[in-house]
Amino acid sequence: MEKSFAQWKKQCLNKADLSKKGAVDEAIEHVVSLLNSREEYFTTSSCSGRVILIDGAPESSAVQKQNCAWLFVSHHKCTSEDLLSALAGCSGDAVLKFEPFVLHVQCRRLEDAQLMHSVAIDSGFRNSGLTVGKKGKIITAVRSTHGLEVPLSHDGTLLLPQEYITYLTQVANQKMEENHRRISSRFYQNLHLALLTEKLQRVQIQDPHDAPETEKGTDEEEEKEERKKTSVYKRRRKREQHETDGCHGDGDCSVPGLEDCLDLFTGTNGSVSQTGFTGF
């Protein structure tokens, strides 16, 4: 899988751009560059969002871009004069469209695709999804729902007054502004943060420096425990010496077996068990 993904990525990034523009849209160059710089991803197609005016055949019941003439296209805001000028060359059924940002990304693993999908949804691109092909290709599609499609003419005849076309132009431009805002202020920032977080988590899991610190901490605890035991032993020795010095005659203490009893009820910290002491 790793080798196949690397081959797919190399082949895709080295082939010619067959889109009408022939290059990545300026508004999403930073997004495409970020994804293609990562070993887990590469982009297969993209569009930053566009306003288009197409002229379909009058006898066609459905508008299909591949069978239509493109009268106007812009990846930025436009004016009503732009659209009216383009409509002058219309001979069929003209349709005004706003198509929002779309991005297709091939992912190395399913986990990578899920991360990309989560970023897209959280950034407002709620029509996003992912697919797994028969050959193992995992594709995440970043899509939105705030599009626009309005028929403007039929058989070359304009159906709407110019005032309404001016209004539609304003609506399309508002959607373009929101589209670019979602890309830069939300999607790109969320994607950059998610990829950085994922990278840091991976480094922390693989970081070998945690082990020596743990061993060092264990050694210090063991050293403290040894010092504690030594201190308890010294106190016992002093107590034994004191009691021996206080004995009469043949050295027997006035309270036989007291030290042995204390040993039974003395903990590692040198304290006397309350229950044991009461037993005397």
Backbone hydrogen bonds in HBPLUS format (Angstrom, degrees):
<---DONOR---> <-ACCEPTOR-->    atom                        ^
c    i                          cat <-CA-CA->   ^        H-A-AA   ^      H-
h    n   atom  resd res      DA  || num        DHA   H-A  angle D-A-AA Bond
n    s   type  num  typ     dist DA aas  dist angle  dist       angle   num
A0005-PHE N   A0001-MET O   2.91 MM   4  6.06 159.8  1.96 150.0 155.4     1
A0006-ALA N   A0002-GLU O   3.05 MM   4  6.29 160.2  2.09 148.0 153.1     2
A0007-GLN N   A0003-LYS O   3.00 MM   4  6.23 153.1  2.07 147.7 155.2     3
A0008-TRP N   A0004-SER O   2.88 MM   4  6.12 160.2  1.92 151.6 157.0     4
A0009-LYS N   A0005-PHE O   2.92 MM   4  6.11 161.6  1.95 151.6 156.6     5
A0010-LYS N   A0006-ALA O   3.03 MM   4  6.17 165.1  2.05 146.6 150.5     6
A0011-GLN N   A0007-GLN O   2.97 MM   4  6.08 166.7  1.99 151.9 155.8     7
A0012-CYS N   A0008-TRP O   2.95 MM   4  6.06 161.8  1.98 150.1 155.1     8
A0013-LEU N   A0009-LYS O   3.00 MM   4  6.10 170.8  2.01 155.8 158.1     9
A0014-ASN N   A0010-LYS O   3.13 MM   4  6.06 136.7  2.33 140.8 150.7    10
A0028-ILE N   A0025-ASP O   3.15 MM   3  5.79 157.7  2.20 117.2 123.4    11
A0029-GLU N   A0026-GLU O   3.39 MM   3  5.26 174.5  2.40 105.3 106.7    12
A0031-VAL N   A0028-ILE O   3.15 MM   3  5.16 122.1  2.50  96.2 110.4    13
A0032-VAL N   A0028-ILE O   3.03 MM   4  6.30 170.9  2.04 161.8 162.7    14
A0033-SER N   A0029-GLU O   2.88 MM   4  5.96 159.9  1.92 148.5 154.8    15
A0034-LEU N   A0030-HIS O   3.09 MM   4  6.10 154.6  2.15 135.3 141.7    16
A0035-LEU N   A0031-VAL O   3.16 MM   4  6.42 166.5  2.17 153.6 156.1    17
A0036-ASN N   A0032-VAL O   2.97 MM   4  6.10 166.0  1.99 153.3 157.5    18
A0037-SER N   A0033-SER O   3.08 MM   4  6.10 128.3  2.36 138.4 150.0    19
A0038-ARG N   A0035-LEU O   3.17 MM   3  5.47 158.1  2.22 107.9 114.6    20
A0108-ARG N   A0040-GLU O   2.87 MM  68  4.95 145.3  1.99 147.5 149.1    21
A0042-PHE N   A0106-GLN O   3.19 MM  64  5.56 132.4  2.43 147.3 156.0    22
A0106-GLN N   A0042-PHE O   2.87 MM  64  5.56 157.1  1.92 177.8 170.0    23
A0044-THR N   A0104-HIS O   2.86 MM  60  5.57 167.1  1.88 146.6 150.9    24
A0104-HIS N   A0045-SER O   2.95 MM  59  5.33 169.7  1.96 156.1 153.7    25
A0047-CYS N   A0102-VAL O   2.90 MM  55  5.35 142.7  2.04 159.8 158.3    26
A0102-VAL N   A0047-CYS O   2.97 MM  55  5.35 159.8  2.01 151.2 156.6    27
A0050-ARG N   A0099-GLU O   2.87 MM  49  5.40 152.7  1.95 147.6 156.8    28
A0099-GLU N   A0050-ARG O   2.88 MM  49  5.40 163.4  1.91 161.9 165.8    29
A0051-VAL N   A0074-SER O   2.78 MM  23  5.27 158.9  1.82 156.3 162.3    30
A0074-SER N   A0051-VAL O   2.89 MM  23  5.27 142.4  2.03 145.6 156.9    31
A0052-ILE N   A0097-LYS O   2.91 MM  45  5.29 161.1  1.95 146.8 153.2    32
A0097-LYS N   A0052-ILE O   2.87 MM  45  5.29 161.9  1.90 163.3 165.2    33
A0053-LEU N   A0072-PHE O   2.79 MM  19  4.90 156.2  1.84 143.0 142.8    34
A0071-LEU N   A0053-LEU O   2.74 MM  18  5.35 140.3  1.90 150.7 163.5    35
A0072-PHE N   A0053-LEU O   3.14 MM  19  4.90 146.5  2.25 138.0 138.6    36
A0054-ILE N   A0095-VAL O   3.11 MM  41  5.51 160.3  2.15 152.2 153.1    37
A0095-VAL N   A0054-ILE O   2.95 MM  41  5.51 151.3  2.03 151.6 160.5    38
A0055-ASP N   A0069-ALA O   2.78 MM  14  5.06 159.8  1.82 150.6 157.4    39
A0069-ALA N   A0055-ASP O   3.08 MM  14  5.06 167.1  2.10 140.7 140.0    40
A0056-GLY N   A0093-ASP O   2.96 MM  37  5.03 174.1  1.96 131.5 130.2    41
A0093-ASP N   A0056-GLY O   3.02 MM  37  5.03 159.5  2.06 134.7 140.3    42
A0060-SER N   A0057-ALA O   3.06 MM   3  5.37 157.5  2.11 112.0 119.2    43
A0067-ASN N   A0064-GLN O   3.03 MM   3  5.56 151.3  2.11 114.8 123.3    44
A0068-CYS N   A0065-LYS O   3.21 MM   3  5.05 165.1  2.23 109.1 109.1    45
A0082-ASP N   A0079-THR O   3.11 MM   3  5.25 126.5  2.41  97.1 110.0    46
A0083-LEU N   A0079-THR O   3.43 MM   4  6.88 154.7  2.49 145.3 150.3    47
A0084-LEU N   A0080-SER O   2.91 MM   4  6.15 166.0  1.93 154.3 158.3    48
A0085-SER N   A0081-GLU O   2.94 MM   4  5.92 156.5  2.00 143.2 149.7    49
A0086-ALA N   A0082-ASP O   3.13 MM   4  6.31 153.2  2.20 140.2 147.3    50
A0087-LEU N   A0083-LEU O   2.89 MM   4  6.12 147.8  1.99 148.2 157.4    51
A0088-ALA N   A0085-SER O   3.32 MM   3  5.47 145.5  2.45  98.1 107.5    52
A0089-GLY N   A0086-ALA O   3.23 MM   3  5.92 158.0  2.28 114.8 120.1    53
A0090-CYS N   A0087-LEU O   3.04 MM   3  5.11 165.7  2.06 113.7 114.5    54
A0156-GLY N   A0092-GLY O   2.75 MM  64  4.71 155.0  1.82 138.3 131.2    55
A0152-LEU N   A0094-ALA O   2.79 MM  58  5.41 172.2  1.80 144.6 147.3    56
A0153-SER N   A0094-ALA O   3.44 MM  59  5.05 157.7  2.50 130.8 129.2    57
A0096-LEU N   A0150-VAL O   2.81 MM  54  5.23 165.4  1.83 160.2 155.4    58
A0150-VAL N   A0096-LEU O   2.84 MM  54  5.23 161.5  1.87 153.9 160.2    59
A0098-PHE N   A0148-LEU O   2.80 MM  50  4.78 155.3  1.86 131.2 134.4    60
A0148-LEU N   A0098-PHE O   3.06 MM  50  4.78 143.9  2.20 140.8 139.3    61
A0103-LEU N   A0142-VAL O   3.09 MM  39  5.01 147.7  2.20 136.4 143.6    62
A0142-VAL N   A0103-LEU O   2.73 MM  39  5.01 170.9  1.74 157.1 160.1    63
A0105-VAL N   A0140-THR O   2.89 MM  35  5.21 164.8  1.92 151.3 156.5    64
A0140-THR N   A0105-VAL O   2.80 MM  35  5.21 165.1  1.82 155.0 158.0    65
A0107-CYS N   A0138-ILE O   2.75 MM  31  5.40 163.8  1.77 158.7 164.1    66
A0113-ALA N   A0109-ARG O   3.17 MM   4  6.54 152.9  2.25 145.2 152.4    67
A0114-GLN N   A0110-LEU O   2.93 MM   4  6.22 151.5  2.02 148.8 156.7    68
A0115-LEU N   A0111-GLU O   3.07 MM   4  6.31 151.3  2.16 142.6 149.6    69
A0116-MET N   A0112-ASP O   3.08 MM   4  6.35 162.4  2.11 147.7 151.9    70
A0117-HIS N   A0113-ALA O   2.89 MM   4  6.09 157.2  1.94 147.8 154.5    71
A0118-SER N   A0114-GLN O   2.94 MM   4  6.09 157.8  1.99 146.2 151.8    72
A0119-VAL N   A0115-LEU O   3.05 MM   4  6.31 159.8  2.10 150.8 155.9    73
A0120-ALA N   A0116-MET O   3.03 MM   4  6.27 158.9  2.08 148.0 153.7    74
A0121-ILE N   A0117-HIS O   2.99 MM   4  6.24 166.1  2.01 155.0 157.7    75
A0122-ASP N   A0118-SER O   2.97 MM   4  6.08 168.3  1.98 152.0 155.7    76
A0123-SER N   A0119-VAL O   3.02 MM   4  6.08 128.0  2.30 138.4 151.4    77
A0123-SER N   A0120-ALA O   3.18 MM   3  5.13 136.0  2.38  94.5 106.8    78
A0125-PHE N   A0120-ALA O   2.98 MM   5  5.27 151.5  2.06 160.3 151.3    79
A0124-GLY N   A0121-ILE O   3.15 MM   3  5.41 166.2  2.17 111.5 114.7    80
A0128-SER N   A0125-PHE O   3.37 MM   3  6.00 145.6  2.50 119.5 120.6    81
A0127-ASN N   A0143-ARG O   3.28 MM  16  5.04 144.8  2.41 131.6 129.9    82
A0129-GLY N   A0141-ALA O   3.02 MM  12  5.39 151.1  2.11 143.5 152.5    83
A0141-ALA N   A0129-GLY O   2.77 MM  12  5.39 166.0  1.79 160.3 165.3    84
A0131-THR N   A0139-ILE O   2.83 MM   8  5.32 153.1  1.91 150.0 159.2    85
A0139-ILE N   A0131-THR O   2.91 MM   8  5.32 160.3  1.95 153.7 159.8    86
A0133-GLY N   A0137-LYS O   2.75 MM   4  4.99 166.3  1.77 149.6 153.0    87
A0136-GLY N   A0133-GLY O   3.08 MM   3  5.22 159.5  2.12 108.1 112.0    88
A0147-GLY N   A0145-THR O   2.91 MM   2  5.66 138.3  2.09 100.5  90.6    89
A0159-LEU N   A0152-LEU O   2.79 MM   7  5.64 177.6  1.79 153.4 153.2    90
A0154-HIS N   A0157-THR O   2.94 MM   3  5.25 150.8  2.02 139.2 144.5    91
A0157-THR N   A0154-HIS O   2.99 MM   3  5.25 166.0  2.01 113.4 117.4    92
A0164-TYR N   A0161-PRO O   3.11 MM   3  5.56 129.5  2.38 106.9 118.5    93
A0165-ILE N   A0161-PRO O   3.34 MM   4  6.76 150.6  2.43 145.5 153.8    94
A0166-THR N   A0162-GLN O   2.93 MM   4  6.24 149.7  2.03 148.3 156.6    95
A0167-TYR N   A0163-GLU O   3.05 MM   4  6.36 151.1  2.14 140.1 147.6    96
A0168-LEU N   A0164-TYR O   2.89 MM   4  6.18 156.5  1.95 147.5 153.5    97
A0169-THR N   A0165-ILE O   2.93 MM   4  6.12 147.3  2.04 142.0 150.8    98
A0170-GLN N   A0166-THR O   3.15 MM   4  6.50 151.2  2.24 143.9 150.6    99
A0171-VAL N   A0167-TYR O   3.05 MM   4  6.40 156.7  2.11 150.0 156.4   100
A0172-ALA N   A0168-LEU O   2.89 MM   4  6.12 163.9  1.92 151.2 155.3   101
A0173-ASN N   A0169-THR O   2.95 MM   4  6.15 156.1  2.01 147.5 154.0   102
A0174-GLN N   A0170-GLN O   2.97 MM   4  6.19 152.6  2.04 147.1 154.3   103
A0175-LYS N   A0171-VAL O   3.04 MM   4  6.33 156.7  2.10 149.6 155.8   104
A0176-MET N   A0172-ALA O   2.95 MM   4  6.23 145.0  2.08 141.5 151.6   105
A0177-GLU N   A0173-ASN O   2.96 MM   4  6.25 156.7  2.01 148.7 153.9   106
A0178-GLU N   A0174-GLN O   3.04 MM   4  6.30 166.2  2.06 151.0 154.3   107
A0179-ASN N   A0175-LYS O   2.89 MM   4  5.96 151.1  1.98 141.2 149.9   108
A0180-HIS N   A0176-MET O   2.98 MM   4  6.24 161.0  2.02 152.5 155.6   109
A0181-ARG N   A0177-GLU O   2.96 MM   4  6.18 150.2  2.05 145.7 154.8   110
A0182-ARG N   A0178-GLU O   2.97 MM   4  6.20 155.4  2.03 148.6 154.1   111
A0183-ILE N   A0179-ASN O   3.14 MM   4  6.41 148.6  2.24 142.0 150.7   112
A0184-SER N   A0180-HIS O   3.07 MM   4  6.26 175.2  2.07 156.8 155.3   113
A0185-SER N   A0181-ARG O   2.89 MM   4  5.41 140.9  2.05 137.1 149.1   114
A0187-PHE N   A0182-ARG O   2.71 MM   5  5.96 178.8  1.71 171.9 171.5   115
A0188-TYR N   A0183-ILE O   2.79 MM   5  5.93 161.4  1.83 161.9 166.9   116
A0190-ASN N   A0186-ARG O   2.87 MM   4  5.84 162.5  1.90 151.9 157.8   117
A0191-LEU N   A0187-PHE O   2.83 MM   4  5.90 156.6  1.89 149.8 156.9   118
A0192-HIS N   A0188-TYR O   2.87 MM   4  6.01 165.2  1.89 151.7 155.8   119
A0193-LEU N   A0189-GLN O   3.02 MM   4  6.16 161.9  2.05 147.8 152.6   120
A0194-ALA N   A0190-ASN O   2.91 MM   4  6.02 158.5  1.96 145.2 151.5   121
A0195-LEU N   A0191-LEU O   2.95 MM   4  6.10 163.8  1.98 154.8 158.5   122
A0196-LEU N   A0192-HIS O   3.04 MM   4  6.14 154.3  2.11 142.1 149.6   123
A0197-THR N   A0193-LEU O   2.90 MM   4  6.05 161.7  1.93 150.5 155.4   124
A0198-GLU N   A0194-ALA O   2.96 MM   4  6.09 161.2  2.00 145.5 150.9   125
A0199-LYS N   A0195-LEU O   3.01 MM   4  6.13 150.5  2.09 140.3 148.1   126
A0200-LEU N   A0196-LEU O   2.98 MM   4  6.23 158.7  2.02 150.1 155.5   127
A0201-GLN N   A0197-THR O   2.98 MM   4  6.19 159.5  2.02 151.2 156.7   128
A0202-ARG N   A0198-GLU O   3.10 MM   4  6.26 152.2  2.18 140.0 147.2   129
A0203-VAL N   A0199-LYS O   3.00 MM   4  6.29 153.4  2.07 147.3 154.4   130
A0204-GLN N   A0200-LEU O   2.96 MM   4  6.18 159.4  2.01 151.1 156.3   131
A0205-ILE N   A0201-GLN O   3.12 MM   4  6.32 152.5  2.20 144.4 150.9   132
A0206-GLN N   A0202-ARG O   3.18 MM   4  6.39 148.8  2.28 141.5 149.5   133
A0207-ASP N   A0203-VAL O   2.88 MM   4  5.83 115.6  2.30 143.2 159.6   134
A0214-THR N   A0210-ASP O   3.17 MM   4  6.41 150.5  2.26 147.8 155.9   135
A0214-THR N   A0211-ALA O   3.10 MM   3  5.16 119.6  2.48  99.5 114.1   136
A0215-GLU N   A0211-ALA O   3.01 MM   4  6.32 157.8  2.06 155.4 161.7   137
A0216-LYS N   A0212-PRO O   2.85 MM   4  6.01 157.4  1.90 149.9 156.4   138
A0217-GLY N   A0213-GLU O   2.98 MM   4  6.16 157.8  2.03 142.6 148.5   139
A0218-THR N   A0214-THR O   2.98 MM   4  6.25 150.9  2.07 143.9 151.9   140
A0219-ASP N   A0215-GLU O   2.91 MM   4  6.18 157.3  1.97 150.9 156.5   141
A0220-GLU N   A0216-LYS O   3.02 MM   4  6.30 156.5  2.08 150.4 156.4   142
A0221-GLU N   A0217-GLY O   3.13 MM   4  6.36 155.3  2.19 144.1 150.3   143
A0222-GLU N   A0218-THR O   2.99 MM   4  6.25 155.9  2.05 149.0 155.7   144
A0223-GLU N   A0219-ASP O   2.93 MM   4  6.15 152.6  2.01 146.9 154.4   145
A0224-LYS N   A0220-GLU O   3.01 MM   4  6.27 156.4  2.07 147.9 153.7   146
A0225-GLU N   A0221-GLU O   3.02 MM   4  6.27 154.0  2.09 144.9 152.0   147
A0226-GLU N   A0222-GLU O   2.99 MM   4  6.27 151.0  2.08 145.7 153.1   148
A0227-ARG N   A0223-GLU O   3.00 MM   4  6.30 159.5  2.04 149.3 154.5   149
A0228-LYS N   A0224-LYS O   2.99 MM   4  6.21 150.4  2.08 144.4 152.6   150
A0229-LYS N   A0225-GLU O   3.00 MM   4  6.28 156.5  2.05 146.6 152.3   151
A0230-THR N   A0226-GLU O   2.92 MM   4  6.17 159.0  1.97 151.1 156.9   152
A0231-SER N   A0227-ARG O   2.96 MM   4  6.16 154.8  2.03 144.9 151.4   153
A0232-VAL N   A0228-LYS O   3.05 MM   4  6.34 157.6  2.10 148.6 154.1   154
A0233-TYR N   A0229-LYS O   2.95 MM   4  6.21 156.3  2.01 148.4 155.1   155
A0234-LYS N   A0230-THR O   2.97 MM   4  6.23 156.7  2.02 150.1 155.7   156
A0235-ARG N   A0231-SER O   3.09 MM   4  6.34 159.6  2.13 148.5 153.6   157
A0236-ARG N   A0232-VAL O   3.04 MM   4  6.31 152.1  2.12 145.9 153.5   158
A0237-ARG N   A0233-TYR O   2.97 MM   4  6.26 155.8  2.03 149.0 155.7   159
A0238-LYS N   A0234-LYS O   2.96 MM   4  6.22 159.0  2.00 152.1 157.4   160
A0239-ARG N   A0235-ARG O   3.02 MM   4  6.19 154.2  2.09 143.3 150.2   161
A0240-GLU N   A0236-ARG O   2.86 MM   4  6.13 156.7  1.91 150.7 157.1   162
A0241-GLN N   A0237-ARG O   2.93 MM   4  6.15 158.8  1.97 148.3 153.9   163
A0242-HIS N   A0238-LYS O   2.97 MM   4  6.14 157.1  2.02 145.8 152.1   164
A0243-GLU N   A0239-ARG O   2.99 MM   4  6.18 158.9  2.03 148.0 153.3   165
A0244-THR N   A0240-GLU O   2.99 MM   4  6.18 149.4  2.09 145.9 154.1   166
A0245-ASP N   A0241-GLN O   3.05 MM   4  6.25 160.4  2.09 148.9 153.5   167
A0246-GLY N   A0242-HIS O   3.20 MM   4  6.40 135.2  2.42 137.1 148.5   168
A0247-CYS N   A0244-THR O   3.21 MM   3  5.42 169.0  2.23 111.0 113.5   169
A0251-GLY N   A0248-HIS O   3.30 MM   3  5.46 152.9  2.38 109.3 116.9   170
A0261-CYS N   A0257-GLY O   3.14 MM   4  6.37 152.4  2.22 145.3 152.4   171
A0262-LEU N   A0258-LEU O   2.92 MM   4  6.22 156.5  1.97 149.3 156.1   172
A0263-ASP N   A0259-GLU O   2.92 MM   4  6.17 151.5  2.01 147.2 154.4   173
A0264-LEU N   A0260-ASP O   3.33 MM   4  6.61 143.0  2.47 138.2 146.7   174
A0264-LEU N   A0261-CYS O   3.08 MM   3  5.24 125.7  2.38  97.8 111.5   175
A0265-PHE N   A0262-LEU O   3.10 MM   3  5.28 130.4  2.35  99.9 112.6   176
A0273-SER N   A0265-PHE O   2.82 MM   8  5.26 160.6  1.86 154.4 161.1   177
A0267-GLY N   A0271-SER O   3.17 MM   4  5.78 159.6  2.21 158.4 162.5   178
A0270-GLY N   A0267-GLY O   3.12 MM   3  5.38 163.4  2.15 111.0 113.8   179
A0277-PHE N   A0273-SER O   2.93 MM   4  6.09 161.2  1.97 154.6 159.9   180
A0278-THR N   A0274-GLN O   3.15 MM   4  6.25 153.3  2.23 141.1 147.4   181
A0279-GLY N   A0276-GLY O   3.08 MM   3  5.15 129.4  2.34  94.5 108.3   182
A0280-PHE N   A0277-PHE O   3.21 MM   3  5.75 157.8  2.26 111.8 117.2   183
